[in-house]
Amino acid sequence: MFDQIIGFFESIDPILAALLATLFTWGLTAFGASFVFFFKNMNRAVLDGMLGFTGGVMVAASYWSLLAPAIEMSEGEGFVKVIPAAVGFLLGAIFLFSLDKVLPHLHINFKETEGVKSPWQRTTLLVLAITLHNIPEGLAVGVLFGGVAAGIPEASIAGAVTLAIGIGIQNFPEGIAVSMPLRRMGMSRWKSFMYGQSSALVEPIAGVIGAVAVTFFTPILPYALAFAAGAMIFVVVEEVIPETQQDKNTDIATLGFIGGFVVMMSLDVALG
C-alpha cells in the first residue's frame, strides 16, 4: 500500500504532490473537528494526552525529517557543516516568536490573549492559535517536496510522504482541540466544525509556498528544512506543552508525548 502511494506521488509534479499531501493533513484536521457532531464534551485527560501526542510527533519530525537531512545535505565539515541548520533553526523560531507577539490569539486553556490587543471574538482568537501551529507543519511538508523537485539526493518522496502522514496523524487531535472548546462555549456543532477545520487551511498554502521557494532557490533547502524545524519546536515548547500542563493530567500528557515521539520516529526510520 505504501509503495503504491509513493509510486503515485513520484508520478506527479512535486509541487502538486505538496499540495495533495497538505490537503491530506488538512483533511485529518477536519476529521478530528467532525467529532463535534457526535460529542459535546471530551474528557480533559484524553484531550491533554492527545495534545501531548501532538507535541511528541512534532519534536520527532523536527529532528528525523527536517534537521537530520538539513545537516546531511550541507557541505563542509565540523562547525561549517552545521551552520545552515543552526541558522535556519534560529530563524524559524524567531519567525514564530514574532508572529506570536504580533498576531492576536488565545490558547485553549488560557484566559489571557496574546499578541496585540484586538476586539476579535474569543472563538476567532482560539482558531488563530491553532493556525499558528499549522504554518510550520505545512511548510515542512512543502519544503521536502520542493527538495525532490530540485533533485536533492537527500530529499525523497518517501520521506516527504512519511512526514505528511505523521503530521496528519497529529492534526487529528488538533481538530478536536479546536472544535470541542467552541462547542462547550455554546457555538453550534456546524460552526464549531467549520472553525475547527479552517485552522488547518493554512497548511496547503504554506506547503505550496515552501515547495515553490525551494524549487527556485535550491541552495536554501537546508536552511528551509531547519527553519520549519525551529518553528515547530517553538510551537511545542511555547504552546503545546504548556496547554497540557494546566490541569492535573501531566502524567497522561507526558506519556502521550512519548508515544507521539516513538510513532513519528518509527514512521520516519521505517518508511522514510
N, C-alpha and C positions, 0 to 999 in steps of 0.2 A: 504493500500500500504506500509506504513512504517513498519507495523507489519510483512509483508511478507519479506521485506528487512532484518529486524532484524532476522527473522527465518532463512533466508539463511546464514547470517554471523555466527549465532550460530551453524550451522550445519557443518561448515568447520573449519580447523585448524586456530587458531588466527593469526599465522604468515602469512599464506596465505591470511587471511582476511585483515591484514595490507597492504599487497602488493596490493590487489584488491582495497582497499579504497584509497590508494595513487595514484594508476593508474587512478582512477576516478578524483582525484583532478588535476592530470596532464592533463587529457582529457579536463577538463573545461578551463585550460590554453590554450590548443591547439584550443579549440572552440573560445576563445577570439582572439587568434592570427589569426584565419581564416578570421576575418573581414577585414583583409588587402586585401583580394581578391575582396572585394566589395567597399571599400572606400580607398582613398589615404590619406585623412586627416580626423581628428576628431577634433571637436570644443574643444579648450583648456579648457573651463569652464566645459564641460561634462567630460573630462578626469580627471580634478582635483577633481570633485565631486566623480567620481568612485574611485580614489585613496584614497580620504577621507573615502569613504565607506569601502575600504580595511583595512584602519587603525582602524576603529571602530570595525570591525569584529575581528581583531587580538587582540585588547585590551580586548574585552568581552570574547573571547575564552581563553585568558590568565588567567582570573580570574575564570569564571564559569566552564570551562572544565579542567583546569590544577591546579591552585593554591588552589582553594577551596577543591578539592579532595585530594591534597597533604597534606594539613593541617588536613583534616578529618581522613586520614588513619595513621597519625603519632601518636606515643604513647606519654604518659605523659600528663602534664597539664601546662597551662600558657606558659612561655617562652620556656620551654623544647619542648612543642608540635609544636611550630612554627619554631624551629631550622632547621629541614630538608628543609622546604620550603624556608626559608631565605637563607640558604647556596646554595641550588640548583639554586635559582633565581639569586644570585650574580654570580655563576659560569657560568650560561647561558649567562648573559650579558657580562661577561669578555671574554667568548669564541667568541662571535660575535664581540666584540671590537677588539680582537686580529686578527680575520680574516679580519676585516675592515682595519686594519693597514697594513696587510701583502699582501692580495690578491689585485692586481690592478683591479680597476673598475671605472665606470663613471656613475653617476646618470643622469636621463633623462634631467633635467632642469639645470644642472651644467656644466660649461666649464672645470673646473679643475678636473683631475683624482685624485683618492685616492689610498692609498696603495703604494707599492714600484713602482718605475718608471719602465715603460715597453714600448717596441716598438709595443705592440699589437695594432691592429686597434681599432678605436672608437666603431665599432659595437660589437666587442668581449667584450670590456670593459662594454658596456651597458648591454649585456646579463649576464655578471658576476655579475653586481649589482643586478639584479633581482634574480639571482641564490642564492645570499646571503639571500634574503628574504625567499626563499623556504626551506632552510635547517631546520630551527626550525619548520616549518609547517609540513613537512613530519615526523620529529622526534616526534612531539606531538601526531600525529595520531598513529604512531607505538608504542609509549610507552603505550598508553591507551590499545591497543590490547594486548600488552605484559602483562599488568596487569591482563587482563582477563585470559590469558593463565596460569599465575601464581596463579590464584584462589583468587585474592584480592577482597574482597566483594565490596569495594568502586569503583572498575573498572568494568564497564558494557559495553556490546556490544552496547547497545542503546546510551550510552554516546560517545563511540568511533565513531559510525556511524554518530551521530549528529555533532561531531566535524569535521569529514571528509566532511559532507555536507556544513557546514559553511565555511570551508577553500576552498572548491571547488567553492562556490559562489564568494568569494573574489578573487580567482585565475582568474576568467573570465576577469575582468578589467585589471589584471596584464598582461595577454596575449596581450590585446590591447595596453597597455602602452609600451610594448617592440616592437611589430611589426610595429605600426604606425610611431614612430620616425625613424625607419630604412627605411621605405618606403619613408618618406619625404627626407631622406638623399640620395635618388636615388637608393637604392637597389631594386632588382626585387621583385615582390609580393611573389614568391615562396621562395626566400631566406629570406625575411622578416618573412614569416610564420615559416620557419624552425628554425630560430634563436629564434623567439618568443616562440614556443612550447618547444624548448630544454631547456629553462631557468628553467622549472619545472621538468625536468627529474631526478633531484637530489631528488625529494620528495619520489618516491618509494624506492630509495636506503636508504635514511635516515629513512624511515618508517620501513623497514625490519631490519635495524641495531638497531633501538630503541626497536622493539618488541623482537628481539633475546636477546639483552642485559638484558632487564627486566625479560625475561623468565628464564635466567640462574642465574641472580643475583637479586632475588626478593626484598631484603631489599633496593635496590637503587630506587625503584619505586617512592616514594615521592620526592626524590632528582631529579629524571629524569623528572617528571612532572613539577616541579618548574624550572628546567634547561631550558626546552622548553619554559616556560612562560617568563623567563628572557631574552632569546634570541629573542623572538617575540616582547617584549616590547622595547628592544634595537633597533630593526629594525624600529618600528613605530616612536619612538622619534628621532632617528638619521637620518632616511632616508625617510620614507613615508611622515610624516607631513611636513618636510622642502621642499620636492618636490612640495607639493600642495600650498606652500606659495610664489612661485617665481613670479607668475602673479598676476592679480588683482581679483582673484576668491576665496579669503579667506573665504567669507561667504558661498559660494557654497560647498567648501571643508569641512568646519566645519559642515554644515548640512548633508553632505554625511557621515561624521564620526559618527554623532549622529544616523543617520539611520542605518549604519552598526552595531553599538553597540546594538541598540534595536533589530535588526533582529537576531543577534547571541545570545543575552541574551534570547530572546523569544524561539528560537530553542532549546537551551540547557535546559531551565526550562521546556518547554512543552514536549520535546521528550526525553531528556537525563535522 
